[in-house]
Amino acid sequence: MTSGLSLLRAVMVFMLLLFLYLFTECGMSWQRCRRTPRCVSVGSSCDVFTLWRSKEWRHLPVESENSRKTVRRRLPDTLLAGYMSLSAIVLVQRRRLNSEEHIMKLNLAAALALSLAFISPVCCQQPVNCRWGPYGDWSECDGCTSTKVRTRHVEVFAQFGGVPCSGEATQTQTCVPQKRCPLEAGCGDRFRCTSGQCISQSLVCNGDQDCEDGLDERNCGEDNSLATCDLDKTPPNSDFTGRGYDVLTGKLRAGVINTRSFGGQCRKVFSGDHKVLYRLPHNILRYNFEVTVDNDESDESYESSWSYMQHIQSNAFLVHDRRTFHKEVTNNKAYRLIILKNKVELAQFQNSAPQYLTLAEGFWKALSLLPLTYDYSAYHQVLQKYGTHYLSEGSLGGEYQALLELDRQALASTSTTDIDYQRCWRKVKRRFFRKKVKTVCEKLTKSVSSSHGSSVNKMPIKVNVFGGDIGLIGALSVLDLENPEANGEVYDNWASSVKDFPEVINQKLRPLYELVKEVQCAGLKKLHLKRATEEYLAEEHPCHCQPCQNNGQPLLTGSECRCVCRPGTSGRACENGAVIGEQPGVIHGSWSCWSSWGSCSGGQRSRTRSCNNPAPSRGGQHCTGLQVEQKPCDDPDIQYLQMMEPQCFSLSVTPPKTCGPPPNLRNGFVQNPRDFYLVGNTVEYSCVDWYYLSGNAVATCAENQKWTTGTRVCKSSTCGIPSLNNLVVATPTKQAYEIGDSVSLSCPEGSVIDREVSEIICTPSLQWSPSPAVAHCTAAPTAPSPPSGLTCKLWETLGKNECVCKMPNQCTTSLQLCATLRANRNMVLDVCKLGALRCMGRNFVLTSDSDCRWPEKKFTSCEDCQPGTICQEAERKCVCRNASECPKDSTPLCVSSGDGSTHVTTTECEAGARRCAGEQVNVISIDPCQ
């Protein structure tokens, strides 16, 4: 490969020299030969031997105005600048040196330097170190903190192995404020918290801390009749739902939503796993306790790092998803990639629309302190602390990802064909985390270990782990090739720890500027924060990077650019190799960064970008998309705000009369709330789930700028969870029961309930009938001890003195078999039910598994696990048990082995374990072999 490149470079040098020799125009006192485009002095022969002997070839012209034009027409744009600068140097030297020998040497030097300038980007790329730009102006002095801030941008991003920038983008300094702190402003007829935040008077002394420091509940006396709810406990880790999120770092930021406020509502959610009721904070619209584990169908395979990066960028929001291996994929070899993915969800949530959300006090303070004039440094500080977005919905849980890179040479060395790969790559997780698989897939396993340079049993891998115990990340980063059960145990330990250390996964986002409200000039500040967000996100756009060679794609993370190479190429700049399926030297165009918005012209502003980063050449693709963007100079949002809040723009205009926010309604809300309420506007109230509105639903903004309302109240429409005596169990359990809903009462094993109150009903009076208070559990009668030596079969139960048949519905889970019943009807029934049917005189014949339609396997509880499997409740699945670990008292069955001619007695558990492992198990009798 190296020798080939050297030869190529030598040929290119010769061709460039020949180009300059043949195709530049002759200067004064020179003539061009007719048959060959050579320049010779006037009167000299064009014969090549005469030319050589006379050494007139030394006097080839270096530069003239005509030759400069010719070169400009014939040289590609990428070489033109280098050629012109070299020509200028040669001209200066030519004026200083008169000898023909020096001129000849300079001619050759220019041609040689030009050829090397063309070749050098191909052979090597110098590292580019990161460099900060200058700081901008200081922001206005903050009247509350007596500080000011200024910001700088990265001027040159690190690339090709250069050093990233160190230090911070912002500087803070103390100052003497010229304006008073805006937090000192009053709240009018609303209640003022210690922070300065204002809340409705209807939230004062309602039993809930709607001010984060609890000021609204102090000095309220001992009367609990005004309490909104009888419950304060919120769902575990619900504070995560109010955090900000930075899409550039992929990390949660400080809280932007108050997750401790209930907003005067009593909404409850029931956790079936914990058997506990929780109260939903005001911000949460929906919260489900549903444990799901995504293990089997989530793995992914990619033909190259290029296809992987194209996939994650096409599915990313705004920028590439940080929960990927965008930084870890290798560019210096031809790899296939397998991404192993496991996900554990504990609960799912959805936040309310932004107009219904209560702001966290810290975030509200930060918004209050923002200047009314656009100052990027001040707004940038808010984005750095609170993020660019907030969570609109998501899940709490954990996620595990492992990156396996398969060198194509390693695949070839183990004779792993494309067919083998496609057949086996989905079984890699099972091989590494559960047990060994058949030999044909073992070749792929060897390719994986060979690609990772693993000559011993321990193979390090690249992992991304979110949630769970961080102390297990080290163990998850190493696979034991000879002990997949140990790998599985480490993963199971991590999955079990997710419930104690969850993170937000599967998040959906909304821009942070939507939450700008409840502060002075909120509309104007919202527009400024939106502008600052766009500028902040534009800082990390790959248009700031230098182009990669061979049409690689630049990727910018932080202050460092790197290249994602196309198949067939590699290196920091993708300088090695050639793109598969493309002509060598083809360069596809890419956009430069957008310019700043220009000044107004004809009522429009515009900004532009150019397709020169790099420019397309040699038949490469041109950039797609707009080169010019326009927007109106007079923003309609600004015009509206100037009318509603002229004081925010220092306009001497009388604002229209408005009312403040409408009063709160306990267990209710205002439909379609707005930022401004003009005199004469009306609002309509509704109630939360399980409540109905009694009274006047409409409130009006009166001329005195106060709300006029009638009497209204939200009343409960459900029965609450019944109050039960000790040991009594109610089924089903929900957060609320509608009229007519019934609940069954029962007792644990070993006790019985009074038959008169085994079921209760929610009546129209919203009371339970009969009262659950009279239900008690009493000890069950003692069963007679079985006769000595009597052992009942799986489908039998103990009678007075002997074993009697069970009813089929009394059977617990046992091994499922395919059987033919009467009328040649094939059904899937378990061993216990088949034995019970036979015990009652019914006949059946066991048949092949393929004769039955088997139900889809779904995990609802550990009771679904068949004999020969073990329940892993944390992952909500059943896994195979080793046959050697089966209990000896498991029901004996007769099975056929090998070609079917030999019958062997084995236990139900052993048969289930072998079936789970993928073996074909033919049960011919539910009794031992004779």
N, C-alpha and C positions, 0 to 999 in steps of 0.2 A: 504493500500500500504506500509506504514512504517513498520507495524508489519510483513508483508511478507518479506521485505528486512532484517529485524532483524533476522528472522528465517533462511533465506538463509545464512546470514553471520555466524550464529552459526553452521549450518550444515557444511559450508566450513571450519571453524576452526577445527571442529571435524575430518573431512576427512583428512585435512593436518596433524594433529597430528597422525592419524592412518597411514597415508602414511609413515611418518618418523619412526614410530614404526615398521611397517611391512616390509619395503622394503629397509632399509639400511643394509649393510652387517655387520656381527658380528665381533668384534675385538678379540685381543688375550685373551685367557683364557675364551672364551665364545663359546657356541655351539648353532646351530640353530635346533629347534625342527623339526621333520619330518612331522607331520600332520599339524602343523600350523607354519607359518614363524616367530616364536618368538625366541629371543636370551636369553639364560639362561647361568649361569656359569657352567663350566665343573663339572659333577657329580650331578647337580641339576635335580629335576624332572620337566618334561614338563607339568605336571598336573596343570591346571589353578589355582586350590585352593591351591595347594602346593606352586605355584609360588607367589600367593598373600600373603600367610601367611609368606613366607620367605622374602618377600619384595625385592626379587632379581630384580623386574621390575625397581627398582630405578637405576640399574647399566647399563641401555641401553647405548651402545656406542654413543658418540657424533660424532666423526670424525676419519677417517683413510684414507689413500690414496686410498684404494679400495672403501670405501664408498663414497668418493668425486667423483670418476669416475662414480659410480652408479647414484648418484644424478644428475651429469651433463648429463647423458644419459636420465634420466627420467623426469627431471624438464623442463618445457617450458622455452624458452629463456628469456621471460619477467621476470621470477622469479629467474633465475640463479644467476645474479649479487647480488641480495639481499641475497640469500641463502649463497653464498660464503663469503660475508662480515660478515654476522651474525656468520657463522661457525668459521671465524678467531677470532672474539671477544670471542666466547665461548672457543676456544682452549687456548687463553691467560689466560682467567679466570681459566680454568681448571688446568693450570700449577701452578697458584698461590694458588688454593684451593684444598685440598686433600680430604676433607670429602665427603663421598658418598651423603650426604644430599645436599650439595652445587652443586655437579655434576648433581644430579637429577633435581634440580631447574633450572640449566643452560640449561639442555636438553629441558625441557618444555618451558623455556623462548625463546630459539632459534626457536622452532617450532611455538610458539605463535606469535613471532615477524614476522616470515616468513608469517604466515597466514594473519596477519594484513597488511603486505606489499602488499599482493595480493589483499586484500579487499579494502584498502584505496583509490585507484584510482576510485573505483566504487562508493564510498559513498561521496567523496568530492574531489575537485581539488583546490589546493592553488593558489591564484593570482600570476601572474608573472609580475614584473615591468619591464618597458623598461630600457635598459642600452646602452649608447653610447660606441663605441669602441674608441681607441686612434686616434688622428689626424695623417694624413699622412705627407709626406714631403711638404715643401713650394714649390710653383710653381716658375718658373723663374720670375725675377722682370720685370714688364711691363715697356717698355721704354717710353710709352705715358702717363700713369697714375701714374708711380712710386709707384706701389702697387704690392703685392704678395698675394697669396691665398693658403689655405690648406683645406682639406676636411676630415671628419670622417664619418664612417658608423655606423648604428645601429647594435650593437653586439647581443643584446637580445631584441626581440619585446615584447611589453606588450600583455598579454593574460589572459583569465579567470578573467577579472575584474581588472587587474593590472593597474598601472599608466603609461600613455604614456610618451614618452620622451619630454622634454622641451628644448628650446634652438635651435640654428641653426646648420646645417650640415657643414657650411663653416665659416672660419675666414679670415679676410682681414687685412693686415698690410702694412704700408708704408715701402719703401725700396729705395736703391740707384741703379738705373738701370745700367747695364754693356753694353747694346746695345741701339742704337738710336731708335727713334720711327719710325716704318715702314710707317706711314702715310706721312712722309716727302719725300717719293720717288716721282719722277715726273711721267708724263703721256705720254711722247713721243710726237707724233703728235696729240694726243687727248686733249680735253679740261678738265682742272682740276677744280673741284668744291672746295668750301671752305673746305669741309670735307676731301678732298684728293681723293674722288671718281672721276673716269674718265668717260667722255661721249664722244660720237662722235661729231666732229666739225659740222656735218650737223644739229645737234640739237640746235646750238647756234643761237640766234636771230631769232627763228622761231615762236615767240609769245607764247611759252609754257615754264613753269618753270620746266626744266628737272633736274636741281640741286634743291634740296629741299629748299635752301635759295634764289633761283632766280638769282644767280650770272651769269648764262648763258644769261640772258635777260637784263643785265645792259649795258648802253652805246651803245644801238642798234639804236638810232635815232628814227625818227617819221615815217619811211617808213613801212607801214603795208602790202606791197605787198608780203613779205616773210612769212606772217602768215600762219600756216598750216590749221587753222580752224577758223570758225566764232563763235565758241561756246566753253565755258570752264566749264559749270556747269555739275558736275558729278552726278550720281544717288544718292538718299538719302542713307546715311550710307554705301556707297561703301567702306569706309576705313576699315570696318570689314573684307573685303575679303582678306586683306593683313596681318592679324594678325597670329602670331604663336599659337600653341595649344599644351598643355601638357596632354598627355593621362592618366597620373597618377592622375591628379587632375580634369580633365574634364573642364579646364578653358582656356580661351583665354589668350595669353601672348602678349608681345610687338610686334610691327610691324616688319615683315621680308621682305615684298614686298612694293615697292614704289607705292602707289595708286594715287599719284598726277602727275605721269609722263604719258604722252600720247605717247611717243616713236615716235613722228613725224607722227602720224596717226590721221585722223579725222573720227572716227566711232561713229554713233549716234544710240540712242534707244529711242523709243517713249513710253510714259506712257499714256495709254488710260484714266486712272482715273484722272490724273492731267492735261491731254491735254497739255503736255509739252515734249519737246525734251531734252534729256540729252546726254552728251558726255561720251563715255566709256573710262576709263583709259587703259593704255597699257596692264596691267596685266589681264584684264577681256576678255575672249574669247566670252562668251555668257551671256546675262543678260535679263531676262524676267520679265515684270511686270504682274504677274498673281496671283490674290488673290484667295486662296483656303482655305476652312475650313473643317477640318476632325473631325467630332463630333460623328457620329452615329455608325460607324462600327469599331472603334479603341479600344473599351474597351476590357479587357482581364480578364479571370478567371483562377485561379490555385487551385489545390486541397490542396496544402500545401506550406509553405515557401520554402521547399526543391525543389519542382518542379519549383517554380518561379525562384530561384537562378540558377538552372540548365538551364533554358530557357535563362536568360539574359547573362549567361556566354558563352553559346554556340553561341550566336549572337553578342558577344562583339568583338571589334577590339583590339587585343593584350592583353588587360586586361579588367576587368569588366567595363561596361558602368556606368559612374558616374551619369548619368541622370536617375537613377532608385532608388528603395527603398532598396538597398542592405544593408544599415545600419539600416533601420527602422523596418524591419520585426521582428516579435516577435517570440522568440524561446521557450517560457515557457508554451505555450498552443497549442492544436491542432486547427489550423485555416485553413479556406478556405479564399482565397484572391480574391478581385475584384479590378482591377486597372482601374479607370476611366481616359480616355485620351481625351483631346481636343487639337487641333493644329491649329494655324492660320499662313498661309504663305502669305507674301506680295510680295516677289520677289524671283527668283531663279537665281543662278549665277554659272559660271564655269570658273576657271582660266586657263590660257594658260599653256603649257608644261614648265617645269623648265628652259629649255635653252632660253625661250623667256621672262622670268620674269626679271624685273629690281629690284635690291635689295634696301631695305630701307637703308638710310645712316647709321643709328645707328647699324643695323645688319652687314652692310658691314664693319664698323669700328671694331666691335667685331671679325669678321673673320680675319681681317688684323692683329689683335694683338695676335692671337693664336700662340703658339710655334710650331716649326717644329718637335720637339720630342714629343712623346705621354706623356701628363701630364693630368691625369684625373681631377685634381682640376681645371685647367684652362678651360678644355672643359666642365666640369660639370657646371661651372658658366654660360656659354653660354646657356646650356640646361635649367637652372633654370630661366633665364631671357626671353628666346625666345621660350621655349617649345621644344617638341620632334618632332613635325610635323608642317606642314602648310596645309592650306585649299586648296584642289583641286577643290571642288565644294560644294554647300550647298544651303540653303535658309535663307532668313531674315524673322523673324516672332517671334512667341511666342508659348510656350507649357505649358499646365496645366495637372498635374497628381495628382490624389487623391487615397490614399490607404485605402481600407475598409477591415478590418479583421473580419471574422465571426467565432466566437467560435462555435465548433460543439455542445457543450452542449446547447448553446443558440438556435441553429437551432433545436435541439431536443425539447427544452422546448416550442417552438412556433409551434411544429408539422410540420415543414418545411421539406418535403420529398425531395429526390434527384430529383424527377420529377418536384416538385415545383421550386427547385433551378434552374434547367436547363431551365425551362420555363420563369423564371422571372429575372435572374441576368442581362440580357441585358436591362431590363426596369428600373433598379435602377437609372440610371442617369436621366431619364425622370421624375421619381418620386421625386427625390431630387431637380431638377432644373427647372421643368416646372409645373407639376401638379400631383395630386394623381391618382393612377391607381386602377384597379379592386381589389377586396378584396383578391383574392387568392395570389396576389403578396404583399399585405400588411403584410403578415406573414414574408416574407423575410425582409421587412423594419424594423419590430420589432426586428428581429434577429440581424440586423446590429446595431441598437441603443443599444440593450442589450449587445452585444459583446464589445461595446465601453464604457460600464458602464454609459450610459446616461439615467438618470431618469427624466430629464427635456427636454424641447423642443430643446435646443441648444446642438449640438453634435460636439465636436472637432474631427478633422480628420488630418491625416498626408498628406501633400501636397508637391509637387515639382513644382515650378513655374519658368519658364525661359522666360524673356522678359516681356513687359508690365510694368505698374506702380507698383513698389515694395510696395507702400503704401497700396495696396489692398490685399497683401498676408495674413495679419491678418484676414481680412473678409472672404477670400477664405478658411481659415483653420477651419471655423465653419459653420456647416449646421443647418439651422432652419427647424426642422422636420415638423412643422405645416405650414410653409410658403415657399413652393418651389419656388413661383414666386419671392420672395425676394432673394433667392439664385441665381436664374437665372439672376436677375438684376445685382447682384454683378459680376457674370461671364461676362455678356454682357459689363459692364463697363471696366473690365480688357481686354476683347477682343478688345474693341474700342481703348484702350490705347496702344496696341501693335504697331500701326503705328507710335507712338511718341517715343516708347522705344523698338525697335526690338533687337533681339539677333540672333546669328547664330544657326540654327537648321538643322537637316538632313545632317550634315556635312560628307564629305568624305575626307580622309586625305592621305597625302604623307609624307615620312620621311624628316625631316629638312635638313639632310646632302646633299640631292639632290640640295640644293640651294648654296652650297659652290662653288663659282666661282668669277671671276673678282678680285682676290687677288693673291699675290705671293704664289707659291706652292699650288695652290687651290686643285690639285688632291690629294696631300699627306694629306692636312688638311681634305679633305672630308673623307678619309679612317679613320683618327683619330676620327672625329666626329661620324662616324658610329660605331666605337668600343666603344666610350664613351656612345652613346645612348643605345647600348646593355647592357652595364654595369649598366647604370642608371635605365633601365627598370627591370633588374634582381634584383635590390635592393628591389623591391616590389613584389616579387614572394611568393606565400603561402608556398613554400618549406622551408622558414625561420621559419615558425610557428611550434609549438609543435603539435603532432597529437591530434585530437579530439576523444573522446570516441564514441563507437557505430557507427564507420565509418562515423562520421560527416565530413564535408568538411571545412578546414580552409580557411579563407578569410582575406587578408592583405590589410589594408587601412592606409596609412601614416606610423605610428610607432606602430599600434595596430592590433593584430590578434583577430579574433572572429570566432566562430564555427557556421556553418549552419547545423542544425540537420536534420536527416532523419525522415520521418513520424514515430510516435510512441515514439520519444525521445525528450528530452528537457534539458534545463540547459545551463550554460555557457560553459561547456565542453561536452554537450550532454550526461551527465552522468545518467540522469533519464530515466526510461522506457526501452523498448526493441524495436529494429527495426522491423516494421511490415513486415512479409514475409521472415525473415531471422532467421537462427538458432542462439540462444544466444551464445555469446563469439566468433563468427566468426570475424576475423580482416582482412580487405582487405589491400593489400600493396599500398604504395605511394612512389613516388620518393623523394630522397634527392635532394639538389641543385647540379647543375653541378660544378665540380671542375674547377680550372683554367686550361688553355691550357698548356700542358706539353712541354718539350723541344723536339727538332727535333730528330727523329729516323727513319732511312730508308726513309727520305724525307717527313715524315708525322708528324704532331702534333696530339695529341689526348687529350680528356678530358672524364671524367667518372662521373657517378652518380650511386647510389645504391638504391635498393628497400627496404629501411629500415626505412621509415619515415611515418608510421610504417612498419615493415616487415609483410608479410602475415602469418597468422597462423590459425589453426583449420579449414582448408579448404577454407580460404579466397582467393580472386582473387589476382593473381600476377600483377605487374605493366606492362602496355603495352608501347611499344616504345623502342628506342635504349638505351642501357646501356653505349655504347661507341660511341663517335663522332670523326671523323678524318677529317683533312683538310691538303692540301699540305703546306709544309714549305715555298716554294717560291711562293708567291702570284703573279699571272700573272699581276694583276693591279699594284703591286709594281714594277715589272720588266719593265713594259711599262713606268711608271713614271720615273724610274731611267734613262731610255734612253732619254725621252723628257725633263726632268728637273733635270739633274744630280746635279746642284748646291743646290737643296733642300736636297740632301743626302750627301753633302760635298764630292762628287766624282769628281776627276780630269779628267773629260771626256768632250769633246767638244759637246755641244748640237746641234741638227740639226737646220738648218735655218727655221724660221717660220715667218708668218705674224700675225699681231694683228687681232682683230675682223674686219669683213668687214664693209665698210661704210653703214650708214643707207640710206634707200630709203623712201621718204615721201609717206605715205599711202601704203607702201610695207614692205616686210620682206624677210629674207633669209630662204630658205627651208633647213631643217635638219642641223642646226648650230652645230659646234663641239667645243671641248675645245682647240684643236690645229689645225693650218693650216700650213702644210709643203709647202715649195716652190714647185710650180707646181700644187697645189690643186686648184680646182675651186668651186665656189658656184653659185647657181641659185636663182634669185629673183622671187617673186610673189607679187600680189597686194591683198589688203584686199577686203572684199565684197563691191560690187557696184563700183569697180574700175577695169580698165584693163591696162595691161602693153604695153607701146609703146617704142620700142627701144631694145637695147641689154640686154638680161636677165642674161648673164653670166659675172662673174668677176673672175680674175685669180691672184693667189699669185705669183708675179714675183720674179726673182733672186735677185733683190735689196730689197726684203722683203717688197715691197709695192704692193697694189692692183691696177691692171690695169682694167679699166672699160670703156665701151662705154657710149654713151648717152642713158638714159632710164628715163622714167617718168610714174607714175601711173595716168591715166586720169579717170575722173568720167564717169559712164555709166548710170546715172539716172538723173531724174528731182528732184529738191529739193521740199520741202513743199511749195505750192503756197502761195504767199504773198496776203493776203485778206484785203479788207476794213472792217471797223467796222461793227459788227453784222453778217457778212456773215460767214456761217458755211460750211466746206468742209467734205465730206464723201466718202470713208473711209480716215482716217488719218494714215499715215505710216511714217517711217523715210526716205524712198526713194521710188520713183516710176520709174518703168522701162518703156522703150519706148512702147507706145500703151496703157498704163494704163489710165483710165478715172476717174475723180472725179466729183461728183455731188455737186452743190452749192445750199444752201437753206438759209432761214431766220427764225428767231424765230417767235413764234405765235404772230399774230397781225401785221406782216409785210410780204411783198412779194418781190421776186427778179425779175430782168429783165429776161424775158423768153429767150432772145437771148444768155445769158451766164449762163444758168442753168447747163451746163456741160462743162468741159474742158478736154483736152487730152494732154499727154506727147508726144511730136513729136520727130523725129530722131535728130533734132538739140538740143535736151534736153531743149526745151522751152515749155511753156504751151500755147495751142491755143484753143479758143481765150484767150486773156490775162485776168487773173482774176482781173486785176486792174480796169476794166470797170464795174465789177459787184457791184451793190448797192442794199441795202434793202430800200424799201419805205413802208410807212404806208398802211395797207390793207384797202379797202373800209369799211365804217362803216355798220355793219349789222343792219337791221331794228329791232326795239324793238318789242318783242312779244305782242300779244293782251293781255289785262288784264285777269288774271285768267287762262291762257292757260299753261298746264304742259304736256310736251312730255314724252312718255315712254322711257325705256332704249334703245330700238331699233328704235327710231324715232329721227328726228332732225327738227329744226324749219325752215319752209318755209317762204313765204312772209306773209301769214295770218293764217297759220295752220301748224300742225305737219305733216311731210312727212316721208316716209320710208328711213332708212339708207341702204346703201349697206353693205353686210356682212363684206367687208374689212375695213369699217369705224368703226367697233365695237372695243371698248376697252375691257380689260379683264373682264370677268364675270363668274358666276358659271357654271362649266361644267356638262352636263347631257348626258345620253345615250338615243338616239332617233332612231326610225325606219323611214327611208325615203322611197322613191319609190323603187320598186323591192325588198321590204323586206330587205333593206340594213341598217345595224345598224352602227351608227357613233357617236363619241363623239363630241358634239358641245356645245358651251356655250349659256347661256340664250339670250344674245343680238343677236347672229347670228340666233338662232331659231326664235326669234321674227321678225327679218328682213326678213327671208325666208317666214314666214307666212304673213307678211305685203305685200309681192310681189306675194302672191297667192299660195305659195307652202304649201303642207300638210305634217305633221309628227305626229308620236305617241310616247309619252315618254314611255320608257320601263325600265326594271330592269338594274341596274348598271352592273350586271354580264353578260349581253348579249353583252357587248362591250369589245374590247381590248383597255385598257387605256394606253396612252403613258407614258413613264418613266418620272418622275418628275426631271427636271434639272433647276438649278438656273442660269440664265444669267444676270438678272436685277430685280429690284423691280417690274417691270411690269408683271412678271410671277406670282406674288402672287395673289391667288384667294380671292374672297370676304370671310370674316370670318377669314382672317389671317392678320398678321402684318409683314412687311418687316424688317429684321435686316441686314442691308447692311454690317455692319462690319463682321458678320459671314457668309454673303452670303447665307441666307436661309430665309424661311417664317415660322413663328411660329403661333400657334393658338391664336385667339383673344377670350376673354370672351364674350359670347353672350350678356351679359348685357351692353357691351360697344359699341354695334353696332349702327350706326346712324339710326334715325327714318325714313329718306327719302329713305332708301334702297328699291329696287324693291320688291313688294309683290309677294309671290308665294303660291301655294296651296300644302301642303304636307300631307301625311297620317301618323298617329301615332299609337302606340300600335299594335293591331292585324290587322290594315289596314282599319277598319270599320269607323274610325273617321277621318274627314278631317279638317285641321286647317290651317288658313292663317298665314304665317310667312314671315319674310323678307329674301331676298337673303343672306344677311350677316349672319343672325342667322342660316340659314340652312347650310351655309359654315362653321361656327364655330362649329356646332354640328358634321358635317362630319369630320372636322379636329380632333375633340376630340375622334373619333373612333366610333361614333354612326352611325346606319344605317338610312339614311335619304332618303325617297322615295318622290320625287317631282312628282306630278300627273298633274300639270298644271303650265304654266308660268304666269298665271293670278291669282288674288285672288280667294279663294273658294266662290262658289255661295251659 
